[in-house]
């Protein structure tokens, strides 16, 4: 095993010593485990790093909240748009049905005009159609 010497300020030394005591390990074991964790995980699992990340986490949390609010507004807008689309589809279907009926009546009238009949035959067709 190789030796590694590191110089730190007094405050850092006290914090490292306190952490080692909390974990009930020697200072050397604590530093070895910390370095090992840094090399393997890419980050230290100590409170020091979380304290440094706290402002960043708060910013991210506020941004996430803002995005959630935007998402809720967009969902409401989508619901309104789908409702409007449904109403427009109903109106479209109604207009198409009315135009189809009007076209059918026009075709019947044209067929009736093409037939050569006397006035009496036309009157009879009207009354027979109503009673039949």
HUVENKA-V509220 format. One record per residue. N is the residue number from 0. PSI is psi as a letter, one per 30 degrees, with the letter a starting at -180 (* if undefined). Layout:
N_PSI, N_PSI
//
This chain:
0_k, 1_l, 2_k, 3_k, 4_k, 5_k, 6_k, 7_l, 8_l, 9_e, 10_e, 11_e, 12_e, 13_e, 14_e, 15_e, 16_e, 17_e, 18_e, 19_e, 20_e, 21_e, 22_f, 23_h, 24_l, 25_l, 26_e, 27_e, 28_e, 29_e, 30_e, 31_e, 32_e, 33_e, 34_e, 35_e, 36_e, 37_e, 38_e, 39_e, 40_f, 41_f, 42_l, 43_k, 44_g, 45_l, 46_f, 47_e, 48_e, 49_e, 50_e, 51_e, 52_f, 53_e, 54_e, 55_e, 56_e, 57_e, 58_e, 59_e, 60_e, 61_e, 62_e, 63_e, 64_e, 65_e, 66_e, 67_e, 68_e, 69_e, 70_e, 71_e, 72_e, 73_e, 74_e, 75_e, 76_e, 77_e, 78_e, 79_e, 80_e, 81_e, 82_e, 83_e, 84_e, 85_e, 86_e, 87_e, 88_e, 89_e, 90_e, 91_e, 92_e, 93_e, 94_e, 95_e, 96_e, 97_e, 98_e, 99_e, 100_e, 101_e, 102_e, 103_e, 104_e, 105_e, 106_e, 107_e, 108_e, 109_e, 110_e, 111_e, 112_f, 113_f, 114_k, 115_j, 116_l, 117_l, 118_e, 119_e, 120_e, 121_e, 122_e, 123_e, 124_e, 125_e, 126_e, 127_e, 128_e, 129_e, 130_f, 131_*
//
